[in-house]
């Protein structure tokens, strides 16, 4: 199972699309690792610098409809190559969400009210995420506050995460 604990990157915007996660001009790269330097380079947010802000982060907290746009597995690959294995949002584009789980990553959906609370308490701080997979619980904290909530994954998605993705899942079943 991948690491889901660590520092959080807050992206305070809805509808971040796959072209912003990994621009289409890099889809001809031959390896996943070749995508690493280009992750989020086209994302437009005030004061956001993909090279600086992505460093050492392992999780993203964002708003709704993350991963919309073109359906491409390259978007989760680019995140994964940068150490991001979990994205927490109100909701996700269906294909992006499935691609996350297919790669053993987590796409956690929380109600908008909880996402708002997380942004109010933790955006702009050195917040960290701790995931207790067995309890289906996430904890976000900084030196001042903490926030704990449960999340829901179906059994199939839990199995994909446990074994590291679709290929490893198939290897264990067939």
VEXROBA-238878 format. One record per residue (C-alpha): residue number from 1; residue in three letters; y, x, z. Coordinates in Angstrom, 2 decimals, padded with zeros to 5 digits. Last residue first. Example, Ala and Ser with C-alpha at 12.3 -4.5 7.8 and 13.67 -1.06 7.14 Angstrom:
<mipas>
+-----+-----+---------+---------+---------+
:   i :  aa :       Y :       X :       Z :
+-----+-----+---------+---------+---------+
:   2 : ser : -001.06 :  013.67 :  007.14 :
:   1 : ala : -004.50 :  012.30 :  007.80 :
+-----+-----+---------+---------+---------+
</mipas>
This chain:
<mipas>
+-----+-----+---------+---------+---------+
:   i :  aa :       Y :       X :       Z :
+-----+-----+---------+---------+---------+
: 174 : unk : -014.57 : -006.62 : -011.32 :
: 173 : unk : -012.77 : -007.36 : -008.04 :
: 172 : unk : -011.64 : -004.00 : -006.64 :
: 171 : unk : -010.72 : -002.54 : -010.04 :
: 170 : unk : -008.87 : -005.74 : -010.94 :
: 169 : unk : -006.72 : -005.37 : -007.82 :
: 168 : unk : -006.05 : -001.71 : -008.62 :
: 167 : unk : -004.75 : -002.68 : -012.06 :
: 166 : unk : -002.73 : -005.62 : -010.66 :
: 165 : unk : -000.86 : -003.80 : -007.94 :
: 164 : unk : -001.12 : -001.42 : -005.00 :
: 163 : unk : -004.16 : -002.75 : -003.15 :
: 162 : unk : -002.28 : -004.48 : -000.34 :
: 161 : unk :  000.55 : -005.68 : -002.60 :
: 160 : unk : -001.78 : -007.40 : -005.07 :
: 159 : unk : -003.76 : -008.96 : -002.20 :
: 158 : unk : -000.60 : -010.35 : -000.64 :
: 157 : unk :  000.36 : -011.80 : -004.03 :
: 156 : unk : -003.04 : -013.52 : -004.31 :
: 155 : unk : -002.88 : -014.84 : -000.73 :
: 154 : unk :  000.53 : -016.41 : -001.29 :
: 153 : unk :  003.52 : -014.70 :  000.21 :
: 152 : unk :  005.82 : -016.20 :  002.82 :
: 151 : unk :  008.53 : -014.43 :  004.78 :
: 150 : unk :  009.23 : -014.30 :  008.48 :
: 149 : unk :  012.56 : -013.40 :  010.01 :
: 148 : unk :  014.17 : -010.74 :  012.15 :
: 147 : unk :  017.84 : -009.73 :  012.26 :
: 146 : unk :  019.26 : -006.82 :  014.23 :
: 145 : unk :  022.74 : -005.77 :  015.22 :
: 144 : unk :  024.82 : -002.78 :  016.38 :
: 143 : unk :  023.17 :  000.52 :  015.39 :
: 142 : unk :  021.69 : -001.09 :  012.29 :
: 141 : unk :  018.83 : -003.49 :  011.86 :
: 140 : unk :  016.82 : -005.55 :  009.42 :
: 139 : unk :  013.43 : -006.81 :  010.51 :
: 138 : unk :  010.92 : -008.34 :  008.15 :
: 137 : unk :  007.86 : -010.36 :  009.10 :
: 136 : unk :  004.69 : -011.42 :  007.34 :
: 135 : unk :  002.82 : -010.62 :  010.62 :
: 134 : unk :  000.30 : -008.29 :  008.94 :
: 133 : unk :  002.97 : -006.92 :  006.56 :
: 132 : unk :  005.32 : -005.89 :  009.33 :
: 131 : unk :  008.28 : -004.75 :  007.25 :
: 130 : unk :  011.08 : -002.64 :  008.70 :
: 129 : unk :  014.40 : -002.52 :  006.89 :
: 128 : unk :  017.32 : -000.27 :  007.67 :
: 127 : unk :  021.06 : -000.79 :  007.77 :
: 126 : unk :  023.54 :  002.05 :  007.39 :
: 125 : unk :  026.48 : -000.33 :  007.23 :
: 124 : unk :  028.52 : -001.79 :  004.35 :
: 123 : unk :  026.45 : -004.96 :  004.24 :
: 122 : unk :  024.73 : -005.53 :  007.61 :
: 121 : unk :  025.95 : -008.52 :  009.59 :
: 120 : unk :  027.71 : -010.60 :  006.94 :
: 119 : unk :  025.24 : -009.66 :  004.21 :
: 118 : unk :  022.24 : -010.55 :  006.38 :
: 117 : unk :  023.82 : -013.86 :  007.40 :
: 116 : unk :  024.48 : -014.78 :  003.76 :
: 115 : unk :  020.86 : -013.90 :  002.86 :
: 114 : unk :  019.70 : -016.11 :  005.72 :
: 113 : unk :  021.82 : -019.03 :  004.52 :
: 112 : unk :  020.63 : -018.51 :  000.94 :
: 111 : unk :  017.02 : -019.06 :  002.02 :
: 110 : unk :  014.73 : -016.03 :  001.73 :
: 109 : unk :  012.60 : -014.87 : -001.19 :
: 108 : unk :  010.73 : -011.57 : -000.97 :
: 107 : unk :  009.86 : -009.67 : -004.14 :
: 106 : unk :  007.37 : -007.01 : -003.03 :
: 105 : unk :  005.89 : -004.12 : -005.01 :
: 104 : unk :  002.24 : -003.58 : -005.91 :
: 103 : unk :  003.07 : -003.15 : -009.61 :
: 102 : unk :  001.82 : -006.61 : -010.59 :
: 101 : unk :  003.82 : -007.89 : -007.61 :
: 100 : unk :  007.09 : -006.66 : -009.09 :
:  99 : unk :  006.08 : -007.80 : -012.58 :
:  98 : unk :  005.52 : -011.32 : -011.23 :
:  97 : unk :  009.01 : -011.42 : -009.77 :
:  96 : unk :  010.52 : -010.13 : -013.02 :
:  95 : unk :  008.63 : -012.81 : -014.96 :
:  94 : unk :  009.85 : -015.64 : -012.74 :
:  93 : unk :  013.51 : -014.62 : -012.42 :
:  92 : unk :  014.01 : -014.16 : -008.73 :
:  91 : unk :  015.15 : -016.17 : -005.72 :
:  90 : unk :  017.35 : -015.98 : -002.63 :
:  89 : unk :  016.87 : -012.24 : -002.61 :
:  88 : unk :  014.93 : -009.42 : -000.94 :
:  87 : unk :  013.77 : -006.58 : -003.16 :
:  86 : unk :  010.97 : -004.26 : -002.10 :
:  85 : unk :  009.51 : -001.05 : -003.51 :
:  84 : unk :  012.71 :  000.90 : -004.19 :
:  83 : unk :  011.82 :  004.61 : -004.21 :
:  82 : unk :  013.76 :  005.50 : -007.35 :
:  81 : unk :  010.64 :  005.49 : -009.51 :
:  80 : unk :  009.89 :  002.04 : -008.09 :
:  79 : unk :  013.25 :  000.66 : -009.20 :
:  78 : unk :  012.80 :  002.01 : -012.73 :
:  77 : unk :  009.25 :  000.63 : -012.86 :
:  76 : unk :  010.44 : -002.79 : -011.64 :
:  75 : unk :  012.86 : -002.94 : -014.60 :
:  74 : unk :  010.46 : -001.36 : -017.13 :
:  73 : unk :  008.10 : -004.33 : -016.83 :
:  72 : unk :  010.32 : -006.19 : -019.22 :
:  71 : unk :  011.25 : -009.84 : -019.56 :
:  70 : unk :  014.78 : -009.90 : -020.88 :
:  69 : unk :  017.32 : -011.66 : -018.72 :
:  68 : unk :  016.96 : -012.44 : -015.03 :
:  67 : unk :  015.83 : -009.78 : -012.58 :
:  66 : unk :  017.60 : -011.20 : -009.52 :
:  65 : unk :  018.27 : -014.93 : -009.76 :
:  64 : unk :  020.05 : -015.23 : -006.42 :
:  63 : unk :  021.75 : -012.76 : -004.06 :
:  62 : unk :  020.86 : -009.19 : -003.14 :
:  61 : unk :  019.05 : -007.08 : -000.58 :
:  60 : unk :  017.49 : -003.95 : -002.04 :
:  59 : unk :  014.95 : -001.68 : -000.36 :
:  58 : unk :  013.88 :  001.97 : -000.29 :
:  57 : unk :  017.25 :  003.71 : -000.45 :
:  56 : unk :  017.41 :  007.52 : -000.32 :
:  55 : unk :  019.85 :  007.78 : -003.23 :
:  54 : unk :  020.71 :  004.46 : -004.88 :
:  53 : unk :  024.36 :  004.54 : -003.81 :
:  52 : unk :  025.21 :  008.00 : -005.16 :
:  51 : unk :  023.72 :  007.91 : -008.66 :
:  50 : unk :  024.24 :  004.16 : -009.06 :
:  49 : unk :  027.93 :  004.30 : -008.12 :
:  48 : unk :  029.19 :  000.93 : -006.90 :
:  47 : unk :  032.84 :  000.73 : -005.78 :
:  46 : unk :  033.26 : -002.79 : -007.19 :
:  45 : unk :  030.07 : -003.94 : -008.87 :
:  44 : unk :  029.08 : -003.54 : -012.51 :
:  43 : unk :  025.45 : -002.53 : -012.97 :
:  42 : unk :  025.06 : -000.45 : -016.14 :
:  41 : unk :  023.60 :  002.63 : -014.37 :
:  40 : unk :  021.24 :  000.46 : -012.28 :
:  39 : unk :  018.29 :  002.80 : -012.94 :
:  38 : unk :  019.15 :  005.44 : -015.53 :
:  37 : unk :  018.05 :  008.58 : -013.67 :
:  36 : unk :  014.56 :  007.19 : -012.93 :
:  35 : unk :  013.55 :  005.93 : -016.38 :
:  34 : unk :  011.88 :  009.24 : -017.37 :
:  33 : unk :  009.62 :  008.80 : -014.33 :
:  32 : unk :  008.01 :  005.75 : -015.90 :
:  31 : unk :  006.94 :  007.76 : -018.92 :
:  30 : unk :  007.39 :  007.50 : -022.68 :
:  29 : unk :  011.07 :  006.56 : -022.84 :
:  28 : unk :  011.73 :  004.04 : -025.62 :
:  27 : unk :  013.00 :  001.48 : -023.11 :
:  26 : unk :  016.02 :  003.67 : -022.38 :
:  25 : unk :  018.45 :  001.89 : -024.75 :
:  24 : unk :  017.51 : -001.40 : -023.08 :
:  23 : unk :  019.46 : -000.54 : -019.92 :
:  22 : unk :  017.39 : -000.49 : -016.72 :
:  21 : unk :  018.48 : -002.68 : -013.78 :
:  20 : unk :  021.58 : -003.86 : -015.63 :
:  19 : unk :  019.54 : -004.79 : -018.70 :
:  18 : unk :  017.04 : -006.48 : -016.35 :
:  17 : unk :  019.69 : -008.87 : -015.09 :
:  16 : unk :  021.65 : -009.12 : -011.86 :
:  15 : unk :  022.25 : -012.88 : -011.73 :
:  14 : unk :  023.87 : -013.07 : -008.30 :
:  13 : unk :  026.03 : -010.40 : -006.69 :
:  12 : unk :  026.33 : -008.53 : -003.43 :
:  11 : unk :  024.00 : -005.62 : -004.11 :
:  10 : unk :  023.13 : -004.16 : -000.69 :
:   9 : unk :  020.99 : -001.01 : -000.77 :
:   8 : unk :  018.80 : -000.83 :  002.33 :
:   7 : unk :  017.38 :  002.23 :  004.09 :
:   6 : unk :  013.74 :  002.38 :  005.08 :
:   5 : unk :  010.47 :  000.49 :  005.23 :
:   4 : unk :  008.53 : -000.96 :  002.32 :
:   3 : unk :  006.20 :  001.98 :  001.70 :
:   2 : unk :  003.49 :  001.20 : -000.83 :
:   1 : unk :  000.00 :  000.00 :  000.00 :
+-----+-----+---------+---------+---------+
</mipas>
